[in-house]
């Protein structure tokens, strides 16, 4: 390809991404009509997922602790979901997926990874791009070795942890909800604080479904996750990101209240996309919801740059 053709292709890609991200779905309308859960049996678990109408390049999205795939409605729905084949997964004990009969065996990173790999295999998405938010990012890193055909990974709100985890370095202790993600039973005040912690300070227009998701989540998924991490029942994520063979994109909200950007920036990540963490202005812990135009543009660019097959 000559230089002129390359420049035209690059320009077309940029315009395409800008167009597909210019109209994020309205929070108050369109979600109910767009998000229709499907389920698949993986082991003893019913795993729910949502699929966009797009038949372009595939991307699998995994949500954060005590939330669900509805947090990705601005990716599954709207123009982005029409351009790409978007699949958003509910982890066990979250959203529309079933609760665990044996919580200690299911609510840990290796078991979450097994559920994801099982669903990906069932749906034939082995060569997709995989993007994980917070807990979802940790689950994807745990699954990375089994997702050997993945085109690339993206994480956000996910500080890669070593063994043992440097919790005080990776997480910020400034928000009162820090640590609530590992407590089984919440009162109403804890619920309010936890949900507010994922948004930029001062955010008031928080959709009800975030609260409903957090309230619906099996509380044992939080306490068992803490127990498993405390027992070091997970893979060394720092080693994983150091040895990835495919690109890893990392996104961080400028007004993040839970995760320490400096901790992530000091890690050695040879395959880091664009050689730096991509910071989204104005966003907190949930950039996919708070700043969907910027988030979708970055995700769309990443998908196009790393995907092994072109549609």
Steps between C-alpha positions, in 0.01 A plus 500: 500500500648839399506801732193665342291185534615452858404858588158457338441179694602666824272799430208266419555312826501819706183632335330161542581487870385858557170431326427181689566665835320827436160379619522311832178337614280708727507376860126551542389331181607225267665278763199281570436448131864440412623277782346156473677237707594162355635215711734207458580220744867492597564224750243542775445870428250678280704779344309794354628713218380779273579524131485800270356489151832587338681239296836673479812421701422334834565641847412328828429727799517395867354721775623600844437379855130512600380631165390341172510524123251785518798721583603439137170610348675790325719247321249220432233745385512790258736550208795328667299181542391522137856537374655226714388159621486580872445228758468601866515227765348481850737330743358233734302656785450822304229635272296227333756223561418245769631511856745233605385191685856471629618861544860424600548295182346755263570849635872528433712616209593154362133393500388826341766444234374146438145630455620762250709254302207256493264764365754628245553146375127433483442814293809459280658830605852377566664761273302798632632807679431474874432803720453479876389760750633478857430142618431410137853605409646280773291208375629554145862513614440173685357352179766641267702178473189307392395777259805436287328603175387839636580794274563729796395595851377824653465566873372803689457548871724194532843536664697181420583335831801295596511217753460607774302807387633848575152617594604824670695603188248390237187644661419845633384520862338842471142390427289361789377215277850362442478141615121471475546278195612221732221521760211253483209697649442869437263744660341774290772751581771260385308432180473871424868561574619205296302596191606865525866396526512378140414843361693826497455706819181703499311280255127508575328358189565133578250263333295278731625180341845547655339487845279206400801310364698556818205396717429190290860371511554196721680645803701181536670581171668792678602323820618187319704712258675657798568159652644364175725801443612485862592135444688607185272284288563688178775541242772764517349772281820701486674201344206455263515856364878476472473191283195564283558426132218726378432871563358612833315832513453664839246778552474711814247764602656836583276532808532138613426465872610140559807411292849652520617604153862536614505134601394389151740738326804359678434144381705343221252417222685433172181463295331813640293656221637835385766462773299673768183488704217680322345752741143612430430851625199548725445130564515310826514123546236434231622681185291278272188657649619847602688592182373257235604704198865508604491144633334357188744683275797345681341155508406522132851604401650221708270238346587608146874515568538161666234277347646210307219477251333779310130499418 
